[in-house]
Amino acid sequence: MIVRKSLDLRVVLRVSWRRQMVLLLLSAMLLLLEFPADDPLVGAIGRIESILGAAVSILMGFRVNAAYDRWREARRAWGSFVNESRTFARQVVSLISSHFRAGEHDPAIEEVRRSLIHAQIGLAHALKNHLRRQGALQAGDLAPHLPVEACKAILASRHVPLAILLWMARRLQAAFEDRHTEDFRHMQIDATFNRMTEAIGAMDRIKTTVFPRQYAAFGTMFTALFVYLLLMALVPGGGWPAVPFVMSVGFIFFALDGVAGAIENPFEGTYNDTPMASLARGVEIHLLEVLGERDLPAPLEPVDGILM
């Protein structure tokens, strides 16, 4: 995600420079061929442009808005997961206690708390890898937070985050059977599991549902048609001085179309991505603090104004 206050022009050019070069090449060809400005076709194109420009502007506005809504929904789903992770850690510390067993301090309860909270940290990293399809990194992310045998079984599953949630649910059930908690408290933590599952499901839906191709394709096609017809309407009569104007208009429309295409898939690991690595690191820091640990990892910092 781009977090710098000013937008680097190179980021925009990255998604539009090829079409800008085509536009410049077509301008040069049109001038070299000395296409007559009084040709009836040029006049007809000018009249078409006045109608087409309004239609393309409306279509482009809808497309950019739809792509941003998709990106925002992805960010909200991750925000929900982060909040539920904090809720889960608080519940584990406060609702799993020695009140239900003899003795004021029970090392077994501390082990249950630690194992569940570390599993939640592993879940945050595994979810990031799952959405970015970085399967090779999952073993390294899970190893510090889950038992070795549990890691092997979890990594063999088709959906690693849900496999971790299932392991956590079974660990909680074992704590209930060992009288480390009771019915109502167990149900409260299980409700948090349900909300986390809903957040993960929302992310999976965004990841697996392709942005409607006809919607995106028509937007790109009509944008190109409008800009190239504008070129044919203005350059024959205006000559070389008209080229910078056409290039500027083309840059605006091509950049908007490119940005819409870039943010419509928010889990691809690009500079327009939801900053999942930073969010997962934030979950890790917060949950380790809940456990009372002092040797905490540093938050991820933006690199060249981009937070991943």
N, C-alpha and C positions, 0 to 999 in steps of 0.2 A: 504494500500500500504506500502511495506517495504521501509523505507527511511534511515535506518542505512547504514553507509558506508561499513561495513563488514557484510557478510551474516552469520546469526546464523545457525550453523550446525543442530540445533534442528528443524529448519523450514524445511530443506530438508529431514531429517529423518522422519518427520511427514507424508510425502507422499510416503516413500519408505521402512520403517522399516519392514512392514509385509512381503513383498516379499523378503527382505533380510533374514528374519528368515526362510522362506521356503527354500531359497537357502542354508543356513547353514545346515538345517535339511537334505536336499537331499544329501549334501556333506558327512555328517556323515553316512547316510544310504549306500551310494555308497562305502565308505571305509570299513564299517563294513561287507558288503557283499563280499568284496575282489573281485570286478569285475576285470577280467584280462586285463592288459594294452595291450596285444598282440591280443586281440579279433579283428577280421576283422571289426566288427561294430564300434569299437572305431576309427579305421583308416578312415572308411567311414565318420564318423561324423566330423573328423578333416578336411577332404577335403570339406565337405559341409559348414563348418563354414567359410572358407575363402571366399566363395561366398556370403553366407547369411549375414556375417558381413558388407560387403560393401552395400548390399541392405538395411539392417536395418538402417545403418548410414544415408543414403540418405533419407529414409522414415522418420526417426526421425527428421532430419533437416527440412524437409518440414512441419512436424506437428508442431514443436515448432515455426517455422516462421509464420505459419497460425494462431496459437493461439495468438502470440504476435501482429500480425496485427489486430486481433479482439480487443484485449485489448487496443491497441493504438488508434483505431478508436473510442472506447468508451471514451477515455480520450480527444480526439480531439473534440468530440461532446459536452462534458461538457465544454471544453475550449471555444467553440463557444457560448454556452449558457451564460457563465460568461461574455464574452465580450459584447454580446448583452444586457445583464442586465445593464452593465455600460452605454452602448450607450442609452438605454431606459431612465435611470435616468437623463442623461445629456439632452436628448431631452425634457423630462417632465419639467425640470427646465427652459430651455431656450426657448422652443417653446410654452409653455402654459403661457401666460402673461396677464397683465392688459391692454396691448396696445389696445385690442379690446373692452374694456369697459370704461365707464367714471370713472375717479378717478385714482390716481397713485397707490394706494394700495387697494387690494380687498381681504378680508379674505376668500372669497369663492374660489379664485384661489389657495391660500395656502392650503386649504382643499383638492382641487382636486389633487394638486401635492403630498401632503402627502399620500392620499389614494392610488394613483397609485403606488408610490414607495414602500409603505408598502405591497401592494398586490404583487409586484414583489419579495419582500423578502419572503413572504409566498409561492410564486410559487417555489422558489429555494428549500425551505425545503420540500414542497409537492412533488416535482420531485424526490428528494432523497428517500423519503418514498415510493413513487409509484414504483420506480425501485427495491427497496429492499423488497417490499410488506409488509411494516410496517404500515398498515392502522390504527392501534390503536393509533399511534403517531401523526396522521395528525391533529386531532382536537387541540392538544396542540400547534403544530407548527403554525397553522393558526390563532388561537384565538387572539394573540396580533396584528395581521396585517390586519384583515378583519372584517367588521361588523358582528354581531352575526347572523343576518338573512341570510347574504350572506354565512357565514360558513356552516350553516345547509343545504342550497341548494347545495353548492359545494360538501360537503362531501357525499351527497346522490347520486352523479353522479358516473358513472363507471370509468371515467378517470379524476381524480381530477385536475392535472395540466392544462389540456385543458379547464376544467370548470373555472378555475381561469383566464386563458387567455380570455375566452369569457366574464367574468365579467369585466375585465379590458377594453376590447374593447367597451363594452356598456358604461362604465364610461367615456371613452374618447369621445364616440359619444355624450353623454349628455353634456360634456364640450364644444364640438363643437356647439351644439344647443344653449347653453347658451352664445355663442360668446366669449369663453375663448381662442379659437384658430380659425384658418381659414383653407381653403381647403388644401393648399399645405403643411402646417405644419401637419395637420391631416394625410395626405397621408404618410409623412415621418415617423411618429410614427407607422402607420399601417404597413409599410414595415418592421419595426423592429419586430413587432408581427409576421409577416410571417417568418422571419429568425429564430426567437425563436421556432416557430412551426416546422420548418424543423429540428432544432437541437433535439427537443423532439422526433420527428418522427424517427430520426436516432437512438436515444437511445432505443426507443420502438422496432425497428427492430432488434437491437442486443439482446435485452432482450428476445424477443419472437421467434427468429430464433435459433433453436438448432444447435449446432456445428455438422456437419455430423457424425452420429454415426459410419457408416462403416469406415470412415477415422480414427476416434479415436480408434475404436475397433481393426482394423487391426494393427495399430501402437503398441497398447498395447500387442496384441497377438504375433506379430512377434518379439517384443523386448524380451518377456518372452521366446519364443522358442529359440532365439539366445543365451540368457544367460544360459538356462538349457542345451542346446546342448554343449556349451562351457564347462560347468561343466563336462559333460560326456566325453568330448574329453581330458581334462587335468588332472582331479583328479585321474583316475585309474593309470596313469603312474607317476604322480608327487607326489601322496600321500598328506599328510596333508600340506606340504609346498605350494602346488598349491592352497589350499583353500583361503588364503588371496588374492591371485591374482584374482581368480574368483570372490570373494566377492567385490573386488575393481571395477572390470569391471562391475559387476552387479549393484553396487551402482550408477555408472555413468549413465548407461542406464535407470535404474529404476527411478532415480532422474529426468532425463530429461523428461521421460514420465509423471511422476507425476506433474512436474512443468507445462508442456503443458496442462495437464488436469485441473490444478488449475486456470490458467489465461485465459482459453477459455471462462469463464463466468464471466465478470468483474463487475457484479452488484449484487453479492450474499451476500455481507456483510462480507466477509472473509478477512484475512490479505493480500490477493492478489487483493483485490477489488480496483476499482477506488475510490479515497478518497473523496467521495461525501459529507460527513458531513463537512469536512474541507472546501471544495469548497463552500458549501451553507453558512457556517459561514462567509467566505470571502466576498461573495455577500452581506450578511447582513451588515457587517462592512462598506464596501465601499458605499453602498446606504444610510446608516444612516449618513455617513459623508457628502454626497451630500445634505442631508436635513439640515446639520449644527448642528447635535446633537453631544454632547460631551461625554455622558455616553454610551460608546460603549462596546459591549461584547468582551471578549478576544479571540484571534484566538485559534483554537484547536491545541494542541501540541501532538507530537507523544508519544505513550505509549509503552515502551519497543521496540522502533525503528519502530513502526507501526502507520501509520496515517490513520484514518478511514474517 
